[in-house]
Amino acid sequence: MLQIKNMDSYYGDIHILHNISLRVEDDEIVCLLGRNGVGKTTTFKSIMGATKRIGLISFCGEDIAHLKPYEIAKMGIGYVPEDRRIFPNLTVTMNLKIALRTVHRNKWDMDRVFSIFPQLRNLEVHRGDELSGGEQQMLAIARALVGNPMLILMDEPTEGLAPLIKKMLMEKVLELNKEGVTLLLAEQNSKMALSVSNRCYVLVDGRVSFEGRSGELIENEGLRRKLLGIA
């Protein structure tokens, strides 16, 4: 579904990503791991056309490296940014309606999203800035869903949340995948991300230092400690 080959990305003249290659197949959950500042968010922004980058980026066999972010979103890539970017002065319903998109593959309407996140149905008239961090994250994911994407990029969805909320969100990730949504997940919580993903990539200093099955990294504590600095 998504293929990146030999991609370099820049912020101005600062070279952030070096010769990145990765792929995401249909119906997979792939996680992108690494310590803070190694380029996970930049990878997502590069896919979405929000950085200067060179190299191949293809989605469903079509080159998207020359497209603008809104064109990439229209093709079927949803993005849940690290800072959520919900509209604080708009209600939950309005946040969703702004992103609602009816297409030939339309599966995710308001009712369907509320069935996945029933808490949001009870908060329909609440403004974005009245929601807790976990509720805002649910809204950010729901907003991506109503755009009816084939692929969703989730950047640090559990950051700053309580353990029970983190667990619930990872259960929702698995539920969405069973519903046919392909996901590329960047996470600081590597154990949690590895537990729900099929394959993983690890970034070190803006380069891919590991590619393989998630189970391989779960089973190899020494390698995990070397790449991520954690057990």
mmCIF file of the C-alpha atoms, coordinates in Angstrom:
data_MODEL
# 
_entry.id   MODEL 
# 
loop_
_atom_site.group_PDB 
_atom_site.id 
_atom_site.type_symbol 
_atom_site.label_atom_id 
_atom_site.label_alt_id 
_atom_site.label_comp_id 
_atom_site.label_asym_id 
_atom_site.label_entity_id 
_atom_site.label_seq_id 
_atom_site.pdbx_PDB_ins_code 
_atom_site.Cartn_x 
_atom_site.Cartn_y 
_atom_site.Cartn_z 
_atom_site.occupancy 
_atom_site.B_iso_or_equiv 
_atom_site.pdbx_formal_charge 
_atom_site.auth_seq_id 
_atom_site.auth_comp_id 
_atom_site.auth_asym_id 
_atom_site.auth_atom_id 
_atom_site.pdbx_PDB_model_num 
ATOM 1   C CA . MET A 1 1   ? 0.000   0.000   0.000  1.00 0.00 ? 1   MET A CA 1 
ATOM 2   C CA . LEU A 1 2   ? 2.758   2.446   0.995  1.00 0.00 ? 2   LEU A CA 1 
ATOM 3   C CA . GLN A 1 3   ? 6.337   2.269   -0.208 1.00 0.00 ? 3   GLN A CA 1 
ATOM 4   C CA . ILE A 1 4   ? 9.187   4.645   0.546  1.00 0.00 ? 4   ILE A CA 1 
ATOM 5   C CA . LYS A 1 5   ? 12.562  4.219   -1.122 1.00 0.00 ? 5   LYS A CA 1 
ATOM 6   C CA . ASN A 1 6   ? 15.743  6.177   -0.458 1.00 0.00 ? 6   ASN A CA 1 
ATOM 7   C CA . MET A 1 7   ? 13.966  9.175   1.028  1.00 0.00 ? 7   MET A CA 1 
ATOM 8   C CA . ASP A 1 8   ? 15.873  12.118  2.465  1.00 0.00 ? 8   ASP A CA 1 
ATOM 9   C CA . SER A 1 9   ? 14.046  14.896  4.324  1.00 0.00 ? 9   SER A CA 1 
ATOM 10  C CA . TYR A 1 10  ? 15.023  18.389  5.367  1.00 0.00 ? 10  TYR A CA 1 
ATOM 11  C CA . TYR A 1 11  ? 13.861  21.258  7.530  1.00 0.00 ? 11  TYR A CA 1 
ATOM 12  C CA . GLY A 1 12  ? 15.343  24.144  5.624  1.00 0.00 ? 12  GLY A CA 1 
ATOM 13  C CA . ASP A 1 13  ? 18.984  23.205  5.159  1.00 0.00 ? 13  ASP A CA 1 
ATOM 14  C CA . ILE A 1 14  ? 18.994  20.765  8.071  1.00 0.00 ? 14  ILE A CA 1 
ATOM 15  C CA . HIS A 1 15  ? 19.177  17.153  6.869  1.00 0.00 ? 15  HIS A CA 1 
ATOM 16  C CA . ILE A 1 16  ? 16.907  15.076  9.156  1.00 0.00 ? 16  ILE A CA 1 
ATOM 17  C CA . LEU A 1 17  ? 16.204  11.745  7.418  1.00 0.00 ? 17  LEU A CA 1 
ATOM 18  C CA . HIS A 1 18  ? 18.845  9.829   5.510  1.00 0.00 ? 18  HIS A CA 1 
ATOM 19  C CA . ASN A 1 19  ? 18.034  7.282   2.817  1.00 0.00 ? 19  ASN A CA 1 
ATOM 20  C CA . ILE A 1 20  ? 14.871  5.997   4.495  1.00 0.00 ? 20  ILE A CA 1 
ATOM 21  C CA . SER A 1 21  ? 13.161  2.964   2.978  1.00 0.00 ? 21  SER A CA 1 
ATOM 22  C CA . LEU A 1 22  ? 10.071  1.268   4.389  1.00 0.00 ? 22  LEU A CA 1 
ATOM 23  C CA . ARG A 1 23  ? 6.866   -0.354  3.255  1.00 0.00 ? 23  ARG A CA 1 
ATOM 24  C CA . VAL A 1 24  ? 3.377   -0.996  4.616  1.00 0.00 ? 24  VAL A CA 1 
ATOM 25  C CA . GLU A 1 25  ? 1.302   -3.795  3.096  1.00 0.00 ? 25  GLU A CA 1 
ATOM 26  C CA . ASP A 1 26  ? -2.494  -3.950  2.951  1.00 0.00 ? 26  ASP A CA 1 
ATOM 27  C CA . ASP A 1 27  ? -4.134  -4.740  6.303  1.00 0.00 ? 27  ASP A CA 1 
ATOM 28  C CA . GLU A 1 28  ? -0.889  -4.527  8.280  1.00 0.00 ? 28  GLU A CA 1 
ATOM 29  C CA . ILE A 1 29  ? -0.048  -2.682  11.446 1.00 0.00 ? 29  ILE A CA 1 
ATOM 30  C CA . VAL A 1 30  ? 3.544   -1.490  11.151 1.00 0.00 ? 30  VAL A CA 1 
ATOM 31  C CA . CYS A 1 31  ? 5.257   0.397   13.960 1.00 0.00 ? 31  CYS A CA 1 
ATOM 32  C CA . LEU A 1 32  ? 8.018   2.960   13.689 1.00 0.00 ? 32  LEU A CA 1 
ATOM 33  C CA . LEU A 1 33  ? 10.175  3.073   16.804 1.00 0.00 ? 33  LEU A CA 1 
ATOM 34  C CA . GLY A 1 34  ? 13.093  5.088   18.078 1.00 0.00 ? 34  GLY A CA 1 
ATOM 35  C CA . ARG A 1 35  ? 14.182  7.428   20.815 1.00 0.00 ? 35  ARG A CA 1 
ATOM 36  C CA . ASN A 1 36  ? 13.017  11.039  20.923 1.00 0.00 ? 36  ASN A CA 1 
ATOM 37  C CA . GLY A 1 37  ? 14.318  13.179  18.097 1.00 0.00 ? 37  GLY A CA 1 
ATOM 38  C CA . VAL A 1 38  ? 15.367  10.410  15.704 1.00 0.00 ? 38  VAL A CA 1 
ATOM 39  C CA . GLY A 1 39  ? 12.899  11.379  12.946 1.00 0.00 ? 39  GLY A CA 1 
ATOM 40  C CA . LYS A 1 40  ? 9.642   9.502   13.506 1.00 0.00 ? 40  LYS A CA 1 
ATOM 41  C CA . THR A 1 41  ? 7.439   12.595  13.250 1.00 0.00 ? 41  THR A CA 1 
ATOM 42  C CA . THR A 1 42  ? 9.496   13.874  10.326 1.00 0.00 ? 42  THR A CA 1 
ATOM 43  C CA . THR A 1 43  ? 8.871   10.579  8.526  1.00 0.00 ? 43  THR A CA 1 
ATOM 44  C CA . PHE A 1 44  ? 5.124   11.074  8.886  1.00 0.00 ? 44  PHE A CA 1 
ATOM 45  C CA . LYS A 1 45  ? 5.272   14.721  7.841  1.00 0.00 ? 45  LYS A CA 1 
ATOM 46  C CA . SER A 1 46  ? 7.346   13.716  4.824  1.00 0.00 ? 46  SER A CA 1 
ATOM 47  C CA . ILE A 1 47  ? 4.773   11.125  3.772  1.00 0.00 ? 47  ILE A CA 1 
ATOM 48  C CA . MET A 1 48  ? 2.070   13.797  4.075  1.00 0.00 ? 48  MET A CA 1 
ATOM 49  C CA . GLY A 1 49  ? 4.024   16.319  2.012  1.00 0.00 ? 49  GLY A CA 1 
ATOM 50  C CA . ALA A 1 50  ? 4.782   18.725  4.866  1.00 0.00 ? 50  ALA A CA 1 
ATOM 51  C CA . THR A 1 51  ? 8.592   18.716  4.544  1.00 0.00 ? 51  THR A CA 1 
ATOM 52  C CA . LYS A 1 52  ? 11.147  19.159  1.816  1.00 0.00 ? 52  LYS A CA 1 
ATOM 53  C CA . ARG A 1 53  ? 12.060  15.624  0.717  1.00 0.00 ? 53  ARG A CA 1 
ATOM 54  C CA . ILE A 1 54  ? 13.572  13.675  -2.144 1.00 0.00 ? 54  ILE A CA 1 
ATOM 55  C CA . GLY A 1 55  ? 13.137  10.016  -3.028 1.00 0.00 ? 55  GLY A CA 1 
ATOM 56  C CA . LEU A 1 56  ? 10.270  7.703   -3.915 1.00 0.00 ? 56  LEU A CA 1 
ATOM 57  C CA . ILE A 1 57  ? 6.995   7.781   -1.992 1.00 0.00 ? 57  ILE A CA 1 
ATOM 58  C CA . SER A 1 58  ? 4.232   5.708   -3.551 1.00 0.00 ? 58  SER A CA 1 
ATOM 59  C CA . PHE A 1 59  ? 0.735   4.956   -2.307 1.00 0.00 ? 59  PHE A CA 1 
ATOM 60  C CA . CYS A 1 60  ? -1.282  2.175   -3.926 1.00 0.00 ? 60  CYS A CA 1 
ATOM 61  C CA . GLY A 1 61  ? 1.257   2.184   -6.750 1.00 0.00 ? 61  GLY A CA 1 
ATOM 62  C CA . GLU A 1 62  ? 1.010   5.925   -7.454 1.00 0.00 ? 62  GLU A CA 1 
ATOM 63  C CA . ASP A 1 63  ? 3.812   8.428   -6.885 1.00 0.00 ? 63  ASP A CA 1 
ATOM 64  C CA . ILE A 1 64  ? 2.720   10.976  -4.274 1.00 0.00 ? 64  ILE A CA 1 
ATOM 65  C CA . ALA A 1 65  ? 6.046   12.707  -3.628 1.00 0.00 ? 65  ALA A CA 1 
ATOM 66  C CA . HIS A 1 66  ? 5.019   15.715  -5.722 1.00 0.00 ? 66  HIS A CA 1 
ATOM 67  C CA . LEU A 1 67  ? 1.553   16.139  -4.200 1.00 0.00 ? 67  LEU A CA 1 
ATOM 68  C CA . LYS A 1 68  ? 0.349   18.676  -1.645 1.00 0.00 ? 68  LYS A CA 1 
ATOM 69  C CA . PRO A 1 69  ? -0.866  17.478  1.788  1.00 0.00 ? 69  PRO A CA 1 
ATOM 70  C CA . TYR A 1 70  ? -4.578  17.909  0.963  1.00 0.00 ? 70  TYR A CA 1 
ATOM 71  C CA . GLU A 1 71  ? -4.109  15.909  -2.260 1.00 0.00 ? 71  GLU A CA 1 
ATOM 72  C CA . ILE A 1 72  ? -2.399  13.111  -0.341 1.00 0.00 ? 72  ILE A CA 1 
ATOM 73  C CA . ALA A 1 73  ? -5.231  13.075  2.193  1.00 0.00 ? 73  ALA A CA 1 
ATOM 74  C CA . LYS A 1 74  ? -7.788  12.842  -0.624 1.00 0.00 ? 74  LYS A CA 1 
ATOM 75  C CA . MET A 1 75  ? -6.024  9.774   -1.966 1.00 0.00 ? 75  MET A CA 1 
ATOM 76  C CA . GLY A 1 76  ? -6.783  7.934   1.253  1.00 0.00 ? 76  GLY A CA 1 
ATOM 77  C CA . ILE A 1 77  ? -4.106  8.622   3.876  1.00 0.00 ? 77  ILE A CA 1 
ATOM 78  C CA . GLY A 1 78  ? -5.323  9.795   7.265  1.00 0.00 ? 78  GLY A CA 1 
ATOM 79  C CA . TYR A 1 79  ? -3.013  11.477  9.749  1.00 0.00 ? 79  TYR A CA 1 
ATOM 80  C CA . VAL A 1 80  ? -3.296  11.631  13.534 1.00 0.00 ? 80  VAL A CA 1 
ATOM 81  C CA . PRO A 1 81  ? -0.550  14.096  14.541 1.00 0.00 ? 81  PRO A CA 1 
ATOM 82  C CA . GLU A 1 82  ? 1.346   13.947  17.794 1.00 0.00 ? 82  GLU A CA 1 
ATOM 83  C CA . ASP A 1 83  ? -0.274  17.160  19.064 1.00 0.00 ? 83  ASP A CA 1 
ATOM 84  C CA . ARG A 1 84  ? -3.760  16.023  17.906 1.00 0.00 ? 84  ARG A CA 1 
ATOM 85  C CA . ARG A 1 85  ? -4.635  19.376  16.271 1.00 0.00 ? 85  ARG A CA 1 
ATOM 86  C CA . ILE A 1 86  ? -8.314  19.257  17.144 1.00 0.00 ? 86  ILE A CA 1 
ATOM 87  C CA . PHE A 1 87  ? -10.217 22.559  16.977 1.00 0.00 ? 87  PHE A CA 1 
ATOM 88  C CA . PRO A 1 88  ? -10.507 23.688  20.617 1.00 0.00 ? 88  PRO A CA 1 
ATOM 89  C CA . ASN A 1 89  ? -13.453 26.044  20.114 1.00 0.00 ? 89  ASN A CA 1 
ATOM 90  C CA . LEU A 1 90  ? -15.570 23.596  18.109 1.00 0.00 ? 90  LEU A CA 1 
ATOM 91  C CA . THR A 1 91  ? -17.714 20.798  19.482 1.00 0.00 ? 91  THR A CA 1 
ATOM 92  C CA . VAL A 1 92  ? -16.906 17.146  19.013 1.00 0.00 ? 92  VAL A CA 1 
ATOM 93  C CA . THR A 1 93  ? -19.573 16.936  16.319 1.00 0.00 ? 93  THR A CA 1 
ATOM 94  C CA . MET A 1 94  ? -18.212 19.931  14.427 1.00 0.00 ? 94  MET A CA 1 
ATOM 95  C CA . ASN A 1 95  ? -14.653 18.625  14.624 1.00 0.00 ? 95  ASN A CA 1 
ATOM 96  C CA . LEU A 1 96  ? -15.885 15.459  12.938 1.00 0.00 ? 96  LEU A CA 1 
ATOM 97  C CA . LYS A 1 97  ? -18.138 17.137  10.369 1.00 0.00 ? 97  LYS A CA 1 
ATOM 98  C CA . ILE A 1 98  ? -15.277 19.295  9.127  1.00 0.00 ? 98  ILE A CA 1 
ATOM 99  C CA . ALA A 1 99  ? -13.325 16.142  8.226  1.00 0.00 ? 99  ALA A CA 1 
ATOM 100 C CA . LEU A 1 100 ? -16.277 14.016  7.049  1.00 0.00 ? 100 LEU A CA 1 
ATOM 101 C CA . ARG A 1 101 ? -15.759 12.793  3.522  1.00 0.00 ? 101 ARG A CA 1 
ATOM 102 C CA . THR A 1 102 ? -18.129 10.601  1.526  1.00 0.00 ? 102 THR A CA 1 
ATOM 103 C CA . VAL A 1 103 ? -16.326 8.474   -1.042 1.00 0.00 ? 103 VAL A CA 1 
ATOM 104 C CA . HIS A 1 104 ? -16.939 5.237   -2.907 1.00 0.00 ? 104 HIS A CA 1 
ATOM 105 C CA . ARG A 1 105 ? -15.282 3.272   -0.103 1.00 0.00 ? 105 ARG A CA 1 
ATOM 106 C CA . ASN A 1 106 ? -17.341 5.090   2.541  1.00 0.00 ? 106 ASN A CA 1 
ATOM 107 C CA . LYS A 1 107 ? -17.418 2.967   5.675  1.00 0.00 ? 107 LYS A CA 1 
ATOM 108 C CA . TRP A 1 108 ? -16.862 5.499   8.389  1.00 0.00 ? 108 TRP A CA 1 
ATOM 109 C CA . ASP A 1 109 ? -19.753 7.839   9.029  1.00 0.00 ? 109 ASP A CA 1 
ATOM 110 C CA . MET A 1 110 ? -20.580 9.531   12.321 1.00 0.00 ? 110 MET A CA 1 
ATOM 111 C CA . ASP A 1 111 ? -22.582 6.620   13.695 1.00 0.00 ? 111 ASP A CA 1 
ATOM 112 C CA . ARG A 1 112 ? -19.853 4.110   12.883 1.00 0.00 ? 112 ARG A CA 1 
ATOM 113 C CA . VAL A 1 113 ? -17.206 6.241   14.539 1.00 0.00 ? 113 VAL A CA 1 
ATOM 114 C CA . PHE A 1 114 ? -19.366 6.651   17.629 1.00 0.00 ? 114 PHE A CA 1 
ATOM 115 C CA . SER A 1 115 ? -19.768 2.869   17.774 1.00 0.00 ? 115 SER A CA 1 
ATOM 116 C CA . ILE A 1 116 ? -15.968 2.562   17.996 1.00 0.00 ? 116 ILE A CA 1 
ATOM 117 C CA . PHE A 1 117 ? -15.655 5.444   20.479 1.00 0.00 ? 117 PHE A CA 1 
ATOM 118 C CA . PRO A 1 118 ? -18.951 5.507   22.415 1.00 0.00 ? 118 PRO A CA 1 
ATOM 119 C CA . GLN A 1 119 ? -17.485 8.014   24.884 1.00 0.00 ? 119 GLN A CA 1 
ATOM 120 C CA . LEU A 1 120 ? -17.509 10.609  22.113 1.00 0.00 ? 120 LEU A CA 1 
ATOM 121 C CA . ARG A 1 121 ? -21.246 10.213  21.528 1.00 0.00 ? 121 ARG A CA 1 
ATOM 122 C CA . ASN A 1 122 ? -21.793 11.353  25.100 1.00 0.00 ? 122 ASN A CA 1 
ATOM 123 C CA . LEU A 1 123 ? -19.573 14.381  24.456 1.00 0.00 ? 123 LEU A CA 1 
ATOM 124 C CA . GLU A 1 124 ? -21.032 15.526  21.119 1.00 0.00 ? 124 GLU A CA 1 
ATOM 125 C CA . VAL A 1 125 ? -21.823 19.058  22.281 1.00 0.00 ? 125 VAL A CA 1 
ATOM 126 C CA . HIS A 1 126 ? -18.624 19.526  24.291 1.00 0.00 ? 126 HIS A CA 1 
ATOM 127 C CA . ARG A 1 127 ? -15.905 21.739  22.863 1.00 0.00 ? 127 ARG A CA 1 
ATOM 128 C CA . GLY A 1 128 ? -12.482 20.351  22.080 1.00 0.00 ? 128 GLY A CA 1 
ATOM 129 C CA . ASP A 1 129 ? -10.840 22.272  24.906 1.00 0.00 ? 129 ASP A CA 1 
ATOM 130 C CA . GLU A 1 130 ? -13.279 20.745  27.395 1.00 0.00 ? 130 GLU A CA 1 
ATOM 131 C CA . LEU A 1 131 ? -12.069 17.197  26.699 1.00 0.00 ? 131 LEU A CA 1 
ATOM 132 C CA . SER A 1 132 ? -9.457  15.246  28.621 1.00 0.00 ? 132 SER A CA 1 
ATOM 133 C CA . GLY A 1 133 ? -6.256  14.179  26.891 1.00 0.00 ? 133 GLY A CA 1 
ATOM 134 C CA . GLY A 1 134 ? -7.617  10.703  26.235 1.00 0.00 ? 134 GLY A CA 1 
ATOM 135 C CA . GLU A 1 135 ? -10.875 12.071  24.866 1.00 0.00 ? 135 GLU A CA 1 
ATOM 136 C CA . GLN A 1 136 ? -8.975  14.455  22.595 1.00 0.00 ? 136 GLN A CA 1 
ATOM 137 C CA . GLN A 1 137 ? -6.925  11.548  21.272 1.00 0.00 ? 137 GLN A CA 1 
ATOM 138 C CA . MET A 1 138 ? -10.073 9.547   20.563 1.00 0.00 ? 138 MET A CA 1 
ATOM 139 C CA . LEU A 1 139 ? -11.469 12.551  18.718 1.00 0.00 ? 139 LEU A CA 1 
ATOM 140 C CA . ALA A 1 140 ? -8.267  12.923  16.678 1.00 0.00 ? 140 ALA A CA 1 
ATOM 141 C CA . ILE A 1 141 ? -8.471  9.279   15.603 1.00 0.00 ? 141 ILE A CA 1 
ATOM 142 C CA . ALA A 1 142 ? -12.210 9.553   14.909 1.00 0.00 ? 142 ALA A CA 1 
ATOM 143 C CA . ARG A 1 143 ? -11.596 12.647  12.792 1.00 0.00 ? 143 ARG A CA 1 
ATOM 144 C CA . ALA A 1 144 ? -9.078  10.730  10.694 1.00 0.00 ? 144 ALA A CA 1 
ATOM 145 C CA . LEU A 1 145 ? -11.564 7.884   10.279 1.00 0.00 ? 145 LEU A CA 1 
ATOM 146 C CA . VAL A 1 146 ? -14.425 10.000  8.938  1.00 0.00 ? 146 VAL A CA 1 
ATOM 147 C CA . GLY A 1 147 ? -12.147 10.970  6.063  1.00 0.00 ? 147 GLY A CA 1 
ATOM 148 C CA . ASN A 1 148 ? -12.461 7.305   5.079  1.00 0.00 ? 148 ASN A CA 1 
ATOM 149 C CA . PRO A 1 149 ? -8.753  6.559   4.646  1.00 0.00 ? 149 PRO A CA 1 
ATOM 150 C CA . MET A 1 150 ? -7.212  3.296   3.542  1.00 0.00 ? 150 MET A CA 1 
ATOM 151 C CA . LEU A 1 151 ? -4.111  4.020   5.630  1.00 0.00 ? 151 LEU A CA 1 
ATOM 152 C CA . ILE A 1 152 ? -3.809  5.942   8.892  1.00 0.00 ? 152 ILE A CA 1 
ATOM 153 C CA . LEU A 1 153 ? -0.566  7.366   10.252 1.00 0.00 ? 153 LEU A CA 1 
ATOM 154 C CA . MET A 1 154 ? -0.721  7.630   14.049 1.00 0.00 ? 154 MET A CA 1 
ATOM 155 C CA . ASP A 1 155 ? 2.032   9.656   15.695 1.00 0.00 ? 155 ASP A CA 1 
ATOM 156 C CA . GLU A 1 156 ? 2.548   8.890   19.400 1.00 0.00 ? 156 GLU A CA 1 
ATOM 157 C CA . PRO A 1 157 ? -1.150  8.229   20.152 1.00 0.00 ? 157 PRO A CA 1 
ATOM 158 C CA . THR A 1 158 ? -0.558  7.211   23.778 1.00 0.00 ? 158 THR A CA 1 
ATOM 159 C CA . GLU A 1 159 ? 1.850   9.986   24.766 1.00 0.00 ? 159 GLU A CA 1 
ATOM 160 C CA . GLY A 1 160 ? 1.026   11.577  28.104 1.00 0.00 ? 160 GLY A CA 1 
ATOM 161 C CA . LEU A 1 161 ? -1.989  9.367   28.780 1.00 0.00 ? 161 LEU A CA 1 
ATOM 162 C CA . ALA A 1 162 ? -2.835  7.207   31.771 1.00 0.00 ? 162 ALA A CA 1 
ATOM 163 C CA . PRO A 1 163 ? -2.012  3.475   31.525 1.00 0.00 ? 163 PRO A CA 1 
ATOM 164 C CA . LEU A 1 164 ? -5.646  2.388   31.248 1.00 0.00 ? 164 LEU A CA 1 
ATOM 165 C CA . ILE A 1 165 ? -6.280  4.875   28.424 1.00 0.00 ? 165 ILE A CA 1 
ATOM 166 C CA . LYS A 1 166 ? -3.136  3.696   26.629 1.00 0.00 ? 166 LYS A CA 1 
ATOM 167 C CA . LYS A 1 167 ? -4.342  0.105   26.844 1.00 0.00 ? 167 LYS A CA 1 
ATOM 168 C CA . MET A 1 168 ? -7.791  1.065   25.555 1.00 0.00 ? 168 MET A CA 1 
ATOM 169 C CA . LEU A 1 169 ? -6.329  2.955   22.589 1.00 0.00 ? 169 LEU A CA 1 
ATOM 170 C CA . MET A 1 170 ? -4.151  0.015   21.580 1.00 0.00 ? 170 MET A CA 1 
ATOM 171 C CA . GLU A 1 171 ? -7.232  -2.208  21.731 1.00 0.00 ? 171 GLU A CA 1 
ATOM 172 C CA . LYS A 1 172 ? -8.940  0.268   19.392 1.00 0.00 ? 172 LYS A CA 1 
ATOM 173 C CA . VAL A 1 173 ? -5.940  0.101   17.038 1.00 0.00 ? 173 VAL A CA 1 
ATOM 174 C CA . LEU A 1 174 ? -6.402  -3.670  16.804 1.00 0.00 ? 174 LEU A CA 1 
ATOM 175 C CA . GLU A 1 175 ? -10.159 -3.253  16.341 1.00 0.00 ? 175 GLU A CA 1 
ATOM 176 C CA . LEU A 1 176 ? -9.676  -0.774  13.506 1.00 0.00 ? 176 LEU A CA 1 
ATOM 177 C CA . ASN A 1 177 ? -7.220  -3.106  11.822 1.00 0.00 ? 177 ASN A CA 1 
ATOM 178 C CA . LYS A 1 178 ? -9.760  -5.933  11.982 1.00 0.00 ? 178 LYS A CA 1 
ATOM 179 C CA . GLU A 1 179 ? -12.207 -3.547  10.306 1.00 0.00 ? 179 GLU A CA 1 
ATOM 180 C CA . GLY A 1 180 ? -9.823  -3.222  7.367  1.00 0.00 ? 180 GLY A CA 1 
ATOM 181 C CA . VAL A 1 181 ? -7.811  -0.116  8.281  1.00 0.00 ? 181 VAL A CA 1 
ATOM 182 C CA . THR A 1 182 ? -4.073  -0.331  7.601  1.00 0.00 ? 182 THR A CA 1 
ATOM 183 C CA . LEU A 1 183 ? -1.939  1.513   10.148 1.00 0.00 ? 183 LEU A CA 1 
ATOM 184 C CA . LEU A 1 184 ? 1.554   2.947   10.463 1.00 0.00 ? 184 LEU A CA 1 
ATOM 185 C CA . LEU A 1 185 ? 2.142   3.675   14.125 1.00 0.00 ? 185 LEU A CA 1 
ATOM 186 C CA . ALA A 1 186 ? 4.939   5.735   15.690 1.00 0.00 ? 186 ALA A CA 1 
ATOM 187 C CA . GLU A 1 187 ? 5.217   5.116   19.402 1.00 0.00 ? 187 GLU A CA 1 
ATOM 188 C CA . GLN A 1 188 ? 7.581   5.893   22.260 1.00 0.00 ? 188 GLN A CA 1 
ATOM 189 C CA . ASN A 1 189 ? 6.050   2.991   24.179 1.00 0.00 ? 189 ASN A CA 1 
ATOM 190 C CA . SER A 1 190 ? 7.845   0.306   22.190 1.00 0.00 ? 190 SER A CA 1 
ATOM 191 C CA . LYS A 1 191 ? 6.518   -2.715  24.070 1.00 0.00 ? 191 LYS A CA 1 
ATOM 192 C CA . MET A 1 192 ? 2.949   -1.615  23.529 1.00 0.00 ? 192 MET A CA 1 
ATOM 193 C CA . ALA A 1 193 ? 3.522   -0.860  19.848 1.00 0.00 ? 193 ALA A CA 1 
ATOM 194 C CA . LEU A 1 194 ? 5.333   -4.139  19.236 1.00 0.00 ? 194 LEU A CA 1 
ATOM 195 C CA . SER A 1 195 ? 2.513   -6.073  20.912 1.00 0.00 ? 195 SER A CA 1 
ATOM 196 C CA . VAL A 1 196 ? -0.059  -4.873  18.365 1.00 0.00 ? 196 VAL A CA 1 
ATOM 197 C CA . SER A 1 197 ? 2.042   -4.674  15.184 1.00 0.00 ? 197 SER A CA 1 
ATOM 198 C CA . ASN A 1 198 ? 3.057   -7.166  12.508 1.00 0.00 ? 198 ASN A CA 1 
ATOM 199 C CA . ARG A 1 199 ? 6.373   -5.593  11.567 1.00 0.00 ? 199 ARG A CA 1 
ATOM 200 C CA . CYS A 1 200 ? 8.563   -2.780  12.816 1.00 0.00 ? 200 CYS A CA 1 
ATOM 201 C CA . TYR A 1 201 ? 11.238  -0.314  11.816 1.00 0.00 ? 201 TYR A CA 1 
ATOM 202 C CA . VAL A 1 202 ? 13.640  1.356   14.232 1.00 0.00 ? 202 VAL A CA 1 
ATOM 203 C CA . LEU A 1 203 ? 15.131  4.755   13.484 1.00 0.00 ? 203 LEU A CA 1 
ATOM 204 C CA . VAL A 1 204 ? 18.501  5.802   14.891 1.00 0.00 ? 204 VAL A CA 1 
ATOM 205 C CA . ASP A 1 205 ? 19.827  9.265   14.020 1.00 0.00 ? 205 ASP A CA 1 
ATOM 206 C CA . GLY A 1 206 ? 17.495  9.615   11.058 1.00 0.00 ? 206 GLY A CA 1 
ATOM 207 C CA . ARG A 1 207 ? 18.334  6.250   9.534  1.00 0.00 ? 207 ARG A CA 1 
ATOM 208 C CA . VAL A 1 208 ? 16.592  2.867   9.542  1.00 0.00 ? 208 VAL A CA 1 
ATOM 209 C CA . SER A 1 209 ? 18.715  0.655   11.796 1.00 0.00 ? 209 SER A CA 1 
ATOM 210 C CA . PHE A 1 210 ? 16.344  -2.305  12.052 1.00 0.00 ? 210 PHE A CA 1 
ATOM 211 C CA . GLU A 1 211 ? 13.571  -3.814  9.956  1.00 0.00 ? 211 GLU A CA 1 
ATOM 212 C CA . GLY A 1 212 ? 11.822  -7.038  10.832 1.00 0.00 ? 212 GLY A CA 1 
ATOM 213 C CA . ARG A 1 213 ? 9.008   -8.852  12.548 1.00 0.00 ? 213 ARG A CA 1 
ATOM 214 C CA . SER A 1 214 ? 7.786   -7.249  15.743 1.00 0.00 ? 214 SER A CA 1 
ATOM 215 C CA . GLY A 1 215 ? 8.081   -10.616 17.454 1.00 0.00 ? 215 GLY A CA 1 
ATOM 216 C CA . GLU A 1 216 ? 11.780  -10.709 16.654 1.00 0.00 ? 216 GLU A CA 1 
ATOM 217 C CA . LEU A 1 217 ? 12.380  -7.507  18.574 1.00 0.00 ? 217 LEU A CA 1 
ATOM 218 C CA . ILE A 1 218 ? 10.130  -8.594  21.437 1.00 0.00 ? 218 ILE A CA 1 
ATOM 219 C CA . GLU A 1 219 ? 12.127  -11.813 21.830 1.00 0.00 ? 219 GLU A CA 1 
ATOM 220 C CA . ASN A 1 220 ? 15.580  -10.212 21.547 1.00 0.00 ? 220 ASN A CA 1 
ATOM 221 C CA . GLU A 1 221 ? 16.097  -8.115  24.655 1.00 0.00 ? 221 GLU A CA 1 
ATOM 222 C CA . GLY A 1 222 ? 19.726  -7.381  23.822 1.00 0.00 ? 222 GLY A CA 1 
ATOM 223 C CA . LEU A 1 223 ? 18.873  -5.978  20.413 1.00 0.00 ? 223 LEU A CA 1 
ATOM 224 C CA . ARG A 1 224 ? 15.952  -4.029  21.830 1.00 0.00 ? 224 ARG A CA 1 
ATOM 225 C CA . ARG A 1 225 ? 18.187  -2.486  24.494 1.00 0.00 ? 225 ARG A CA 1 
ATOM 226 C CA . LYS A 1 226 ? 20.851  -1.624  21.903 1.00 0.00 ? 226 LYS A CA 1 
ATOM 227 C CA . LEU A 1 227 ? 18.414  0.067   19.528 1.00 0.00 ? 227 LEU A CA 1 
ATOM 228 C CA . LEU A 1 228 ? 16.042  1.703   21.985 1.00 0.00 ? 228 LEU A CA 1 
ATOM 229 C CA . GLY A 1 229 ? 18.000  1.896   25.214 1.00 0.00 ? 229 GLY A CA 1 
ATOM 230 C CA . ILE A 1 230 ? 15.321  -0.018  27.113 1.00 0.00 ? 230 ILE A CA 1 
ATOM 231 C CA . ALA A 1 231 ? 14.666  -3.586  28.201 1.00 0.00 ? 231 ALA A CA 1 
# 
